[in-house]
Amino acid sequence: MNTQALVRKFYWCFFFRCGSERVEETHQHEHHTLVVFTEGKYYGRAGGKSFEAGAGDIVLYRAGEKYRESNDPGDPPAFYVIQFHSDEDFSFVRRPMRDREGRVRTLCQWLNEQWWWATEADDAYKHGILGAIIAELLHIKWASVDPFVDAVQRYLVAHMAEPVTTASLARHFRMSRSYFCRRFRTEAHIAPMAELQKLRLFQARSFLQTTDMPVKQIARKVGFSDTAALTHLFRRVMNTTPTGIRKGAGRSREENIRLREHGQIEG
């Protein structure tokens, strides 16, 4: 499948940070709307079904589809929104889908940074990255996940700031520790604590890319005792530091100001 051919027209990409007082609203658009969450809690209803989404979730509303949305006032969401036109109806997409490897969030960040800069390669860049996002959605569709693994991953995302252990996970899922670890490793092909470290890394990277939050605060929010522990993980896994992630590809202070003004809306 030629995913780039699916993108007939790209409209825009923005990063939104919702206020706690956001009221429930009903929307309908002539184009597809892709929402990729980086934090918080979001409640949606479409096609007669209600659902909840949070960090790492992906929601796609199809063109012409009515949907209703609201957020948790105690934990308002932040998310990327991409709007585009396509001949594909995306009937394969379920709500929500999981960005388990963090690739969609990374692609959204790249698109959000560059889509409004007018260059000779403007259309190729926008359509290329959006095509990669669609390809990742197809990959997520094909890579089916065991419901038990999905439940554990969602629990880890919701509780990553807490001192989670395999013993506490086993108690929550009402299994012995040995059986829980063996079952998770068999289904997910990774140990539970290694999965937690991976999810913490993805969430920390997302905070670094989408907020001005101090690194020390980010470390606490994703479950590390101090900045040194977070920095050690970044160096070991990504061969960089939290500061290096935040600097991105060497953007200047002026470029970061333009990014905040044009690529991010708070509301």
C-alpha distance (Angstrom), angle and dihedral (degrees) to the residues before:
residue distance angle dihedral
M1 . . .
N2 3.82 . .
T3 3.81 100.4 .
Q4 3.79 93.9 -174.8
A5 3.81 89.1 60.3
L6 3.81 87.9 59.6
V7 3.82 90.6 66.2
R8 3.81 106.2 80.3
K9 3.79 96.0 165.7
F10 3.81 133.3 2.1
Y11 3.82 113.9 -149.7
W12 3.78 108.0 177.9
C13 3.80 149.3 -47.5
F14 3.80 124.5 -142.4
F15 3.77 138.7 166.1
F16 3.81 114.6 -128.4
R17 3.78 129.4 -165.2
C18 3.80 109.6 -165.7
G19 3.77 123.8 -139.9
S20 3.78 119.0 -126.0
E21 3.82 92.1 -114.2
R22 3.80 96.6 58.5
V23 3.82 109.7 141.3
E24 3.77 126.0 -139.5
E25 3.79 111.1 -89.8
T26 3.78 138.4 -176.4
H27 3.82 119.3 -138.4
Q28 3.77 139.7 -177.3
H29 3.80 126.6 -178.8
E30 3.79 135.5 -173.7
H31 3.81 88.8 -133.9
H32 3.80 136.2 51.2
T33 3.80 117.2 -85.5
L34 3.81 119.2 -154.4
V35 3.82 117.3 -166.5
V36 3.82 119.9 -168.0
F37 3.81 115.8 -172.6
T38 3.79 125.2 -143.9
E39 3.82 100.3 174.5
G40 3.80 145.6 -14.4
K41 3.80 131.6 41.1
Y42 3.80 127.6 -67.1
Y43 3.79 131.0 -174.8
G44 3.80 121.9 -154.2
R45 3.76 139.7 173.4
A46 3.81 126.2 -164.1
G47 3.78 135.7 146.1
G48 3.80 90.4 19.0
K49 3.81 92.7 -60.3
S50 3.80 131.0 106.5
F51 3.78 123.0 -147.6
E52 3.80 142.7 170.0
A53 3.80 126.1 -132.0
G54 3.79 135.2 -172.7
A55 3.79 143.4 156.1
G56 3.80 110.9 -13.0
D57 3.80 95.4 15.2
I58 3.81 125.2 124.3
V59 3.80 124.7 -154.3
L60 3.81 124.2 -173.8
Y61 3.80 121.4 -167.9
R62 3.77 112.4 -163.0
A63 3.80 123.9 -131.1
G64 3.80 111.6 -80.4
E65 3.81 93.3 12.1
K66 3.80 117.3 132.5
Y67 3.79 115.2 -135.5
R68 3.77 136.6 174.6
E69 3.80 123.3 -147.3
S70 3.78 142.0 -179.2
N71 3.80 137.3 158.8
D72 3.77 138.1 -128.8
P73 3.85 105.2 -96.9
G74 3.79 90.4 -148.9
D75 3.80 94.3 50.3
P76 3.83 108.6 21.9
P77 3.80 115.6 -165.9
A78 3.78 132.1 -115.5
F79 3.78 119.8 -156.1
Y80 3.78 149.2 155.9
V81 3.80 117.2 -112.3
I82 3.79 122.1 -159.4
Q83 3.79 122.2 -176.2
F84 3.78 122.0 -166.1
H85 3.80 144.2 147.6
S86 3.79 123.3 -116.5
D87 3.79 139.3 162.8
E88 3.82 88.0 -133.0
D89 3.83 114.5 94.5
F90 3.84 92.7 -155.2
S91 3.78 91.3 -139.7
F92 3.83 88.2 157.4
V93 3.80 92.3 67.5
R94 3.78 116.6 103.1
R95 3.80 123.9 -162.5
P96 2.90 118.2 -88.8
M97 3.81 110.1 14.7
R98 3.83 121.1 -172.6
D99 3.80 125.8 -119.6
R100 3.80 90.5 -153.3
E101 3.79 97.0 167.7
G102 3.82 96.7 39.8
R103 3.80 93.1 -121.4
V104 3.81 96.5 124.5
R105 3.80 91.8 51.7
T106 3.80 90.8 50.2
L107 3.81 91.8 49.1
C108 3.81 90.0 48.2
Q109 3.79 90.3 52.9
W110 3.82 91.6 52.2
L111 3.80 91.3 47.5
N112 3.80 92.5 46.4
E113 3.80 91.5 52.3
Q114 3.79 98.0 49.5
W115 3.79 114.2 22.9
W116 3.82 96.0 92.7
W117 3.82 95.9 48.3
A118 3.81 107.4 102.1
T119 3.81 109.6 -136.2
E120 3.78 136.5 142.3
A121 3.80 88.8 -98.3
D122 3.81 94.2 47.0
D123 3.82 98.9 113.9
A124 3.80 93.8 39.5
Y125 3.81 90.4 51.8
K126 3.81 96.1 48.0
H127 3.79 95.8 43.3
G128 3.79 92.7 42.1
I129 3.80 94.8 54.5
L130 3.81 93.4 41.7
G131 3.80 87.9 50.0
A132 3.81 89.0 53.1
I133 3.81 90.0 51.0
I134 3.80 91.0 51.9
A135 3.81 89.4 48.2
E136 3.80 89.1 53.2
L137 3.81 90.2 51.5
L138 3.80 88.3 53.9
H139 3.81 89.9 48.7
I140 3.81 90.5 51.3
K141 3.80 89.0 50.7
W142 3.79 92.4 52.5
A143 3.81 95.5 42.7
S144 3.78 98.4 72.7
V145 3.80 115.8 -161.6
D146 3.76 127.7 -147.6
P147 3.84 110.7 -110.2
F148 3.80 90.2 -127.0
V149 3.81 91.7 54.9
D150 3.80 90.6 46.7
A151 3.82 90.9 51.4
V152 3.81 91.8 49.8
Q153 3.81 92.7 47.7
R154 3.80 91.9 50.3
Y155 3.80 90.4 48.9
L156 3.82 90.6 50.5
V157 3.82 91.7 50.9
A158 3.80 91.7 49.3
H159 3.84 93.9 46.9
M160 3.81 103.8 30.9
A161 3.82 92.3 117.1
E162 3.81 89.0 60.9
P163 3.83 127.3 80.4
V164 3.81 94.0 -96.7
T165 3.81 117.9 -175.2
T166 3.78 134.0 176.7
A167 3.81 87.6 -108.0
S168 3.82 92.5 55.2
L169 3.81 90.8 45.7
A170 3.79 91.5 50.8
R171 3.81 90.7 50.0
H172 3.81 91.8 49.9
F173 3.81 92.4 50.8
R174 3.80 91.8 40.8
M175 3.79 97.7 -120.5
S176 3.74 136.3 119.0
R177 3.80 113.0 -93.4
S178 3.81 93.8 -116.3
Y179 3.82 93.7 48.5
F180 3.82 92.4 46.0
C181 3.82 93.0 51.5
R182 3.80 93.1 44.4
R183 3.82 93.6 48.4
F184 3.80 94.6 46.3
R185 3.80 93.4 47.5
T186 3.81 91.0 47.7
E187 3.82 93.9 50.9
A188 3.83 100.7 34.0
H189 3.83 99.1 31.8
I190 3.80 89.8 -133.9
A191 3.82 134.7 82.5
P192 3.84 116.5 -101.9
M193 3.82 94.8 -116.3
A194 3.80 91.8 46.7
E195 3.81 88.2 52.7
L196 3.81 89.6 50.6
Q197 3.81 91.3 51.7
K198 3.81 90.2 49.6
L199 3.80 92.2 50.5
R200 3.80 91.1 47.2
L201 3.79 89.8 51.5
F202 3.82 92.5 50.3
Q203 3.81 92.3 48.2
A204 3.81 93.2 46.8
R205 3.81 89.9 50.3
S206 3.80 89.8 50.1
F207 3.83 91.7 51.8
L208 3.80 90.4 48.5
Q209 3.79 91.4 51.2
T210 3.79 98.8 43.6
T211 3.83 107.2 30.6
D212 3.79 141.6 46.6
M213 3.81 89.4 -134.6
P214 3.83 113.5 143.2
V215 3.80 113.7 -103.8
K216 3.82 90.3 -120.9
Q217 3.80 90.4 58.0
I218 3.80 92.1 45.9
A219 3.80 89.9 52.5
R220 3.81 90.6 55.3
K221 3.82 93.6 45.0
V222 3.80 92.5 55.7
G223 3.80 95.7 43.6
F224 3.81 107.8 -93.2
S225 3.78 122.1 132.0
D226 3.80 93.9 -138.4
T227 3.80 145.3 -6.0
A228 3.80 92.4 -94.3
A229 3.81 92.4 63.6
L230 3.80 91.7 50.5
T231 3.80 92.4 46.2
H232 3.80 90.8 49.9
L233 3.82 90.9 54.1
F234 3.82 92.5 48.8
R235 3.81 91.3 49.5
R236 3.80 92.9 47.5
V237 3.82 98.1 45.3
M238 3.81 105.0 26.4
N239 3.82 102.4 21.9
T240 3.80 90.7 -126.8
T241 3.81 140.5 80.0
P242 3.81 133.7 -110.5
T243 3.80 88.1 -104.8
G244 3.79 89.7 52.4
I245 3.81 90.9 52.4
R246 3.79 91.1 49.6
K247 3.78 92.7 50.3
G248 3.79 88.8 53.2
A249 3.76 113.6 -176.1
G250 3.77 93.8 -9.3
R251 3.80 99.4 -75.7
S252 3.79 114.2 -179.4
R253 3.79 123.6 -122.9
E254 3.82 89.0 -103.4
E255 3.80 91.4 51.4
N256 3.80 90.9 51.3
I257 3.81 89.8 51.1
R258 3.82 90.2 52.3
L259 3.80 89.7 47.7
R260 3.79 91.9 54.0
E261 3.82 91.5 46.4
H262 3.81 97.6 46.5
G263 3.79 105.6 22.1
Q264 3.79 103.4 43.3
I265 3.79 132.6 52.4
E266 3.78 124.8 -173.5
G267 3.76 117.7 -155.8
